[in-house]
Amino acid sequence: MTKQSKKKKFLETVESIGIALLIALTIRSFLVEPFKIPSPSMVPTLLIGDQIFVNKFVYGLRVPFTKKRLWDGRDPKRGEVIVFIYPKDEKLDFIKRVVGLPGDTIQVNGDKVYVNGELIPKEALNFAKDPQNEDRRLLNPSEPYEKLTLFPQWDTFAIYREKLNDQYHLIQHDAAWYPETEFQIPAGHYFVMGDNRDHSSDSRDWGFVPRDNIKGRAMFIWLSFDWSRSVKDLIRFHRFGRWIY
């Protein structure tokens, strides 16, 4: 191979890598971004070690590294799980569930949550052992998930199926300590809560999420690790591809 041919091949390789990096950066900046679950605030829906993809397009196109939008998209709906810039420290991203929309009145009293005077319905779940995996339980009712991945002290929680915007999702309680409080959501803001209701720092504590802080909607789990396990059992394969409801 001549010196000129080697140079041409090198430039073609650099060009291919550059194009690949540009495509990846574009996808991450405008369409889809990975996010790691860092805390137990969204248990039992999301566990520490879950890694998810976030749809950044659905709520509009943002200029990378800013809050400016090129296109607004649609607004978040009640019940959706969103990733957003934490209003109290904008270096951090949080993930929670939308419970209240702009203009809503939210009342919280222990384990009861009211939206505009109507109690959010929920029902307790029944469990059965999964014959295929001792680290899971079969759920009844089985919507939206057929199986529950066990987590530390799971049996100390009461786990429910809650319904928001005609979609079921899972929540849990173990203390239901929250005092009776009412919140009036201002225009352009959202009230969010973690599914681990008694162990979540959310709108009950620090206030509302501005629309401009919302980055995207959680889509599905693409990878999951249980860091408390041995290397052999480290990866939770059964959680791969689970859609987030």
KEGUPA-199531 format. One line per 4 residues: number of its first residue (from 1); for each residue x, y, z of C-alpha. Coordinates in steps of 0.1 Angstrom, whole numbers, plus 5000, padded with zeros to 4 digits. Layout:
NUM) X:Y:Z | ...
//
This chain:
1) 5000:5000:5000 | 5014:5034:4990 | 5019:5063:5014 | 4991:5081:4996
5) 4967:5052:4999 | 4974:5049:5036 | 4967:5086:5041 | 4934:5083:5022
9) 4924:5053:5043 | 4932:5071:5075 | 4912:5102:5064 | 4882:5080:5055
13) 4884:5063:5089 | 4885:5097:5107 | 4856:5109:5085 | 4835:5078:5094
17) 4842:5082:5131 | 4833:5119:5129 | 4800:5113:5112 | 4791:5085:5137
21) 4799:5109:5166 | 4779:5137:5151 | 4749:5114:5146 | 4752:5101:5182
25) 4755:5137:5196 | 4724:5148:5175 | 4704:5119:5188 | 4714:5125:5224
29) 4708:5163:5222 | 4675:5162:5205 | 4658:5128:5205 | 4668:5102:5231
33) 4691:5104:5262 | 4701:5077:5286 | 4695:5082:5323 | 4706:5061:5353
37) 4682:5057:5383 | 4703:5069:5413 | 4679:5066:5442 | 4649:5046:5454
41) 4624:5074:5451 | 4606:5057:5421 | 4605:5021:5436 | 4587:4998:5427
45) 4585:5012:5392 | 4622:5019:5388 | 4650:5004:5409 | 4685:5017:5417
49) 4706:5003:5389 | 4680:5006:5362 | 4692:5025:5331 | 4665:5040:5309
53) 4660:5059:5277 | 4643:5093:5279 | 4623:5106:5249 | 4635:5143:5246
57) 4614:5149:5214 | 4579:5144:5228 | 4579:5177:5248 | 4597:5197:5221
61) 4632:5204:5208 | 4656:5221:5231 | 4688:5240:5222 | 4715:5217:5238
65) 4726:5228:5273 | 4699:5255:5275 | 4662:5257:5284 | 4654:5274:5251
69) 4631:5254:5228 | 4631:5254:5191 | 4597:5237:5191 | 4574:5232:5221
73) 4559:5198:5213 | 4530:5187:5236 | 4527:5193:5273 | 4533:5165:5299
77) 4502:5145:5308 | 4491:5135:5342 | 4506:5101:5352 | 4537:5103:5329
81) 4572:5098:5343 | 4594:5127:5334 | 4631:5137:5337 | 4636:5173:5346
85) 4662:5198:5359 | 4659:5200:5396 | 4646:5236:5404 | 4667:5239:5436
89) 4700:5228:5420 | 4700:5230:5382 | 4732:5209:5380 | 4710:5179:5389
93) 4684:5159:5370 | 4655:5143:5388 | 4629:5117:5377 | 4593:5117:5391
97) 4557:5111:5381 | 4534:5140:5370 | 4504:5142:5394 | 4493:5177:5390
101) 4490:5200:5359 | 4490:5238:5357 | 4459:5252:5375 | 4452:5220:5395
105) 4446:5219:5432 | 4464:5190:5449 | 4455:5178:5484 | 4477:5152:5502
109) 4467:5136:5535 | 4488:5106:5545 | 4485:5080:5517 | 4455:5098:5500
113) 4460:5122:5471 | 4432:5143:5457 | 4433:5161:5423 | 4407:5189:5421
117) 4388:5173:5449 | 4387:5138:5435 | 4406:5110:5452 | 4432:5092:5430
121) 4420:5056:5430 | 4443:5028:5440 | 4440:4991:5450 | 4463:4968:5469
125) 4481:4941:5449 | 4483:4904:5457 | 4515:4885:5453 | 4524:4849:5443
129) 4559:4833:5440 | 4573:4832:5405 | 4582:4795:5398 | 4608:4806:5373
133) 4627:4831:5396 | 4627:4834:5433 | 4637:4871:5430 | 4603:4880:5416
137) 4566:4879:5425 | 4537:4875:5402 | 4512:4904:5405 | 4474:4903:5406
141) 4460:4924:5390 | 4487:4921:5364 | 4483:4954:5346 | 4506:4972:5339
145) 4532:4947:5351 | 4529:4909:5355 | 4559:4906:5378 | 4575:4926:5406
149) 4613:4925:5410 | 4621:4922:5447 | 4642:4949:5463 | 4656:4953:5498
153) 4628:4952:5525 | 4601:4949:5498 | 4578:4930:5522 | 4577:4959:5546
157) 4558:4980:5520 | 4522:4980:5510 | 4522:4981:5472 | 4493:4994:5452
161) 4481:4999:5417 | 4472:5035:5412 | 4453:5050:5382 | 4460:5084:5366
165) 4448:5095:5332 | 4433:5060:5325 | 4468:5044:5329 | 4478:5021:5358
169) 4512:5023:5376 | 4527:5010:5408 | 4532:5030:5440 | 4542:5019:5476
173) 4537:5031:5512 | 4552:5020:5545 | 4545:5050:5567 | 4519:5073:5551
177) 4531:5101:5574 | 4524:5131:5552 | 4502:5158:5569 | 4471:5172:5553
181) 4483:5199:5529 | 4469:5217:5499 | 4488:5229:5468 | 4476:5253:5441
185) 4497:5248:5410 | 4506:5280:5391 | 4505:5284:5353 | 4534:5268:5335
189) 4543:5244:5364 | 4538:5208:5374 | 4533:5189:5406 | 4554:5157:5407
193) 4557:5128:5432 | 4579:5097:5435 | 4562:5063:5434 | 4580:5054:5467
197) 4556:5078:5483 | 4570:5079:5518 | 4606:5081:5507 | 4607:5107:5479
201) 4618:5143:5479 | 4594:5158:5455 | 4569:5187:5450 | 4555:5181:5485
205) 4589:5193:5498 | 4605:5217:5474 | 4576:5230:5451 | 4567:5228:5415
209) 4586:5220:5383 | 4586:5247:5357 | 4577:5236:5322 | 4611:5249:5309
213) 4629:5225:5332 | 4613:5194:5318 | 4637:5174:5296 | 4617:5144:5285
217) 4595:5114:5292 | 4609:5081:5305 | 4604:5054:5279 | 4618:5020:5288
221) 4646:5002:5307 | 4674:4991:5284 | 4698:4978:5311 | 4696:4970:5348
225) 4722:4961:5374 | 4718:4949:5410 | 4750:4961:5426 | 4743:4942:5458
229) 4747:4909:5440 | 4776:4888:5429 | 4790:4891:5394 | 4771:4861:5383
233) 4737:4877:5393 | 4747:4913:5387 | 4726:4919:5356 | 4688:4919:5359
237) 4681:4905:5324 | 4643:4902:5330 | 4640:4940:5333 | 4655:4947:5298
241) 4629:4963:5275 | 4603:4970:5302 | 4582:5000:5293 | 4578:5026:5321
245) 4541:5032:5331
//
